[in-house]
Amino acid sequence: MELTSSTLITALILTKNEEPNLRRVLDRLTWLQRVVILDSFSTDATLDIANSYPNVEVFQRKFDTHGNQWNYGLSLLKSKWALTLDADYVLTPEFTQETKNIVADPQDTAYETTFSFLVFGRKLFGDNTTPRPVLFDIDKCIYFDDGHTQRLKVNGTTGKYKSYILHDDRKSLSRWLNNQDGYAIKESKKLVSSPAAGMPMSAKIRKTKVLAPFLVFFHCLFVKRLIFNGWEGWHYTLQRTMVEILLAIRLIEDEKLAEKPEPEPSLVINQDDLKSHLAK
């Protein structure tokens, strides 16, 4: 078999009830010979959608942590390069072509990209997403857990894409809130247990529990200029603010529970002894 970009790369996607998103993502991956989906036992039409694409293989594993799930997924790949994608990452033609060019003449071990956030299908002027490595040499990289998410340890150099990926999540608000609350629980435990020394400024601001929601609100609306994006900009701003509010509430709970002393053991009085004592 001739080694081409389509055979050197395997896309890996984690899913759990991604019916609203998955088809748009897979439509942009038909150029690959193999796409692996690691599913956490979806109950919607996710598997039906995945199985309708001839280049897609589906595996299932019960989710425990992001790091473990991604690493298990990597063990299912047979190619040299992994293209790891969330189920709401839609590739642009420019990103696809740049990926092919990179694999044809790689200069680095991993490559990170930026994202352009879409709300109701409309691009925003800016967003708070951070770059992350999505394409890398499987034999030289491994995931590890970090709070509510995962990070990639790269044994080598990391290059940067010039193009970007569209981040277009269309799951319901109820599903989004449930996911964010789960992330807030994990992130809170990480912040509470982490020493203050060496903590990044963003974490210190979050630990105040008051500043982060206000700063994120104004940062999104005015620094990122989302006030000019209409209701889509307000939608994103309110979502990001809600994330910080959920985390603040979880931090208050975790910190107060950590400070609360163990309750004194209750004194159990035998009724017969009490009657005897009162009769004296």
C-alpha positions as CSV (number, residue, x, y, z in Angstrom):
1,M,0.0,0.0,0.0
2,E,1.3,3.4,-1.0
3,L,1.9,5.6,2.1
4,T,-0.1,8.8,1.6
5,S,-1.5,11.4,4.0
6,S,-4.8,9.5,4.1
7,T,-3.0,6.3,5.4
8,L,-0.4,8.0,7.6
9,I,-3.0,9.7,9.6
10,T,-5.9,8.3,11.6
11,A,-8.5,10.7,13.1
12,L,-9.6,9.8,16.7
13,I,-12.9,11.2,18.0
14,L,-14.4,10.7,21.5
15,T,-18.2,10.6,21.6
16,K,-21.1,10.4,24.0
17,N,-24.5,11.4,22.6
18,E,-23.1,13.6,19.8
19,E,-26.0,13.3,17.4
20,P,-26.4,17.1,16.9
21,N,-22.7,17.5,15.9
22,L,-21.2,14.3,14.5
23,R,-22.4,14.3,10.9
24,R,-20.9,17.8,10.2
25,V,-17.6,16.6,11.6
26,L,-17.4,13.3,9.6
27,D,-18.4,15.0,6.4
28,R,-15.0,16.8,6.5
29,L,-13.0,13.6,7.2
30,T,-13.9,11.5,4.1
31,W,-10.4,12.1,2.7
32,L,-9.0,9.8,5.5
33,Q,-8.8,6.1,5.0
34,R,-9.6,5.5,8.7
35,V,-11.5,7.4,11.4
36,V,-11.7,5.8,14.8
37,I,-14.6,6.7,17.1
38,L,-14.3,5.8,20.8
39,D,-17.8,6.0,22.2
40,S,-18.9,6.1,25.8
41,F,-22.1,4.1,25.2
42,S,-24.3,6.7,23.5
43,T,-28.0,6.3,23.7
44,D,-29.0,8.6,20.8
45,A,-28.3,8.2,17.0
46,T,-24.5,8.8,17.4
47,L,-23.6,5.2,16.5
48,D,-26.1,5.1,13.5
49,I,-24.5,8.2,12.1
50,A,-20.9,6.9,12.6
51,N,-21.7,3.5,11.0
52,S,-23.1,5.2,7.9
53,Y,-19.5,6.3,6.9
54,P,-17.4,3.6,5.3
55,N,-14.1,4.9,6.6
56,V,-15.3,5.0,10.3
57,E,-14.7,2.3,12.9
58,V,-16.5,2.4,16.2
59,F,-15.2,1.1,19.5
60,Q,-16.8,1.5,23.0
61,R,-15.3,2.0,26.4
62,K,-16.8,3.2,29.7
63,F,-15.6,6.7,30.4
64,D,-13.4,7.3,33.5
65,T,-11.1,10.2,32.8
66,H,-10.3,12.2,29.6
67,G,-6.6,11.2,29.8
68,N,-7.4,7.5,30.1
69,Q,-10.0,7.6,27.3
70,W,-7.8,9.4,24.9
71,N,-4.8,7.1,25.6
72,Y,-7.0,4.0,25.1
73,G,-8.2,5.5,21.8
74,L,-4.6,6.0,20.7
75,S,-3.9,2.3,21.4
76,L,-6.5,1.5,18.7
77,L,-4.6,3.4,16.0
78,K,-2.2,1.8,13.6
79,S,-0.9,4.9,11.8
80,K,2.1,7.1,12.5
81,W,0.1,10.2,13.1
82,A,-3.0,10.9,15.1
83,L,-5.5,13.7,14.4
84,T,-7.4,14.0,17.7
85,L,-10.7,15.8,17.4
86,D,-13.7,16.7,19.6
87,A,-17.0,15.7,18.1
88,D,-17.8,19.4,17.5
89,Y,-14.6,20.2,15.6
90,V,-15.3,20.9,11.9
91,L,-12.2,21.0,9.6
92,T,-11.8,23.8,7.1
93,P,-10.4,23.0,3.6
94,E,-7.3,25.1,4.5
95,F,-6.7,23.0,7.7
96,T,-7.1,19.8,5.7
97,Q,-4.6,20.8,3.1
98,E,-2.1,22.1,5.7
99,T,-2.4,18.7,7.5
100,K,-1.5,16.9,4.3
101,N,1.5,19.2,3.7
102,I,2.8,18.7,7.3
103,V,2.7,14.9,7.1
104,A,4.4,14.9,3.7
105,D,7.4,16.8,5.3
106,P,7.1,16.9,9.1
107,Q,9.4,19.2,11.0
108,D,8.0,18.7,14.5
109,T,6.6,16.0,16.8
110,A,3.2,17.6,17.3
111,Y,1.3,20.5,15.9
112,E,-1.2,22.8,17.7
113,T,-3.9,24.8,16.2
114,T,-6.3,27.6,17.1
115,F,-10.1,27.5,16.9
116,S,-12.8,29.8,15.6
117,F,-15.9,29.5,17.7
118,L,-19.3,29.4,16.0
119,V,-22.6,30.1,17.7
120,F,-25.8,29.1,15.7
121,G,-23.4,28.7,12.7
122,R,-22.1,32.3,12.9
123,K,-18.4,33.1,13.6
124,L,-17.6,35.3,16.5
125,F,-15.1,38.2,16.5
126,G,-13.2,36.4,19.2
127,D,-13.5,33.7,21.9
128,N,-11.7,32.3,24.9
129,T,-10.6,29.0,23.5
130,T,-6.9,28.2,23.7
131,P,-4.6,26.5,21.1
132,R,-4.0,22.8,21.6
133,P,-2.1,20.0,19.8
134,V,-4.3,18.0,17.5
135,L,-1.8,16.3,15.2
136,F,1.1,14.4,16.6
137,D,3.4,11.4,16.3
138,I,1.6,8.6,18.2
139,D,4.8,7.0,19.5
140,K,6.2,10.2,21.0
141,C,3.1,11.6,22.8
142,I,0.8,10.7,25.6
143,Y,-2.1,12.3,27.4
144,F,-2.4,13.0,31.1
145,D,-5.3,14.3,33.2
146,D,-5.3,18.0,34.4
147,G,-8.3,19.0,36.3
148,H,-11.5,18.6,34.2
149,T,-9.6,18.1,31.0
150,Q,-6.5,16.5,29.5
151,R,-3.1,17.7,28.3
152,L,-0.7,16.2,25.8
153,K,2.9,15.4,26.9
154,V,5.0,15.8,23.8
155,N,8.5,14.2,23.7
156,G,9.8,16.6,21.0
157,T,9.0,19.9,19.5
158,T,5.6,21.4,18.8
159,G,4.8,23.4,15.7
160,K,1.9,25.6,14.9
161,Y,-0.8,25.5,12.2
162,K,-1.4,28.6,10.2
163,S,-5.0,27.6,9.7
164,Y,-7.7,26.9,12.3
165,I,-10.5,24.5,13.2
166,L,-14.2,25.5,13.5
167,H,-15.6,24.8,17.0
168,D,-19.3,24.4,16.4
169,D,-21.2,22.8,19.3
170,R,-24.9,22.4,18.8
171,K,-25.8,20.3,21.8
172,S,-28.8,21.3,24.0
173,L,-28.5,23.8,26.8
174,S,-29.5,21.2,29.3
175,R,-26.7,18.9,28.1
176,W,-24.2,21.8,28.1
177,L,-25.1,22.7,31.7
178,N,-24.7,19.1,32.9
179,N,-21.3,18.8,31.2
180,Q,-20.1,22.2,32.6
181,D,-21.1,21.2,36.1
182,G,-19.1,18.0,35.9
183,Y,-16.1,20.0,34.7
184,A,-16.6,22.5,37.5
185,I,-16.5,19.7,40.1
186,K,-13.2,18.4,38.8
187,E,-11.6,21.9,38.3
188,S,-12.7,22.9,41.8
189,K,-11.0,19.9,43.4
190,K,-7.8,20.7,41.5
191,L,-7.8,24.3,42.6
192,V,-8.5,23.5,46.2
193,S,-5.8,20.9,46.4
194,S,-3.1,22.9,44.5
195,P,-0.6,25.0,46.4
196,A,-0.7,28.7,45.9
197,A,3.0,28.9,45.1
198,G,3.4,28.6,41.3
199,M,-0.3,28.8,40.6
200,P,-1.0,30.8,37.4
201,M,-2.7,34.1,37.6
202,S,-5.9,32.8,36.0
203,A,-6.2,30.2,38.8
204,K,-5.6,32.8,41.5
205,I,-8.3,34.9,40.0
206,R,-10.7,32.0,39.9
207,K,-9.9,31.2,43.6
208,T,-11.2,34.6,44.6
209,K,-14.7,33.2,43.5
210,V,-15.9,36.8,42.9
211,L,-13.5,38.3,40.3
212,A,-13.6,35.6,37.5
213,P,-17.3,35.9,36.5
214,F,-17.1,39.7,36.2
215,L,-13.8,39.7,34.4
216,V,-14.9,37.0,31.9
217,F,-18.2,38.9,31.3
218,F,-16.4,42.2,30.4
219,H,-13.5,40.4,28.6
220,C,-15.9,38.6,26.3
221,L,-18.2,41.6,25.6
222,F,-15.6,44.4,25.2
223,V,-12.1,43.0,24.8
224,K,-13.2,40.2,22.4
225,R,-15.8,42.7,20.9
226,L,-18.6,40.2,21.1
227,I,-21.0,42.9,21.9
228,F,-20.9,43.6,18.1
229,N,-21.9,39.9,17.4
230,G,-25.5,40.5,18.4
231,W,-27.3,37.7,20.3
232,E,-24.7,35.2,19.3
233,G,-22.1,37.2,21.1
234,W,-24.4,37.6,24.2
235,H,-25.1,33.8,24.1
236,Y,-21.3,33.0,24.2
237,T,-20.6,35.7,26.8
238,L,-23.4,34.4,29.1
239,Q,-22.2,30.8,28.7
240,R,-18.6,31.7,29.6
241,T,-19.8,33.7,32.6
242,M,-22.0,30.8,33.7
243,V,-19.0,28.5,33.6
244,E,-17.2,30.8,36.0
245,I,-20.2,31.1,38.3
246,L,-20.6,27.3,38.5
247,L,-16.9,27.0,39.3
248,A,-17.2,29.7,42.0
249,I,-20.1,27.9,43.6
250,R,-18.3,24.6,43.6
251,L,-15.2,26.3,45.1
252,I,-17.2,27.8,47.9
253,E,-18.7,24.4,48.7
254,D,-15.4,22.5,48.6
255,E,-13.5,25.1,50.7
256,K,-16.2,25.3,53.3
257,L,-16.5,21.5,53.5
258,A,-12.8,21.3,53.9
259,E,-12.9,23.8,56.8
260,K,-15.9,22.2,58.6
261,P,-14.8,20.1,61.6
262,E,-16.0,16.6,62.0
263,P,-19.2,16.5,64.0
264,E,-19.0,15.3,67.6
265,P,-20.3,11.8,68.1
266,S,-23.9,12.0,69.4
267,L,-24.5,11.0,73.0
268,V,-26.9,8.1,73.1
269,I,-28.8,7.9,76.4
270,N,-30.5,4.7,77.5
271,Q,-34.1,5.5,78.4
272,D,-34.1,3.2,81.4
273,D,-31.0,4.8,82.8
274,L,-32.6,8.3,82.3
275,K,-35.7,7.3,84.2
276,S,-33.6,5.8,87.0
277,H,-31.5,9.0,87.2
278,L,-34.6,11.2,87.3
279,A,-36.3,9.1,90.0
280,K,-33.3,9.7,92.4
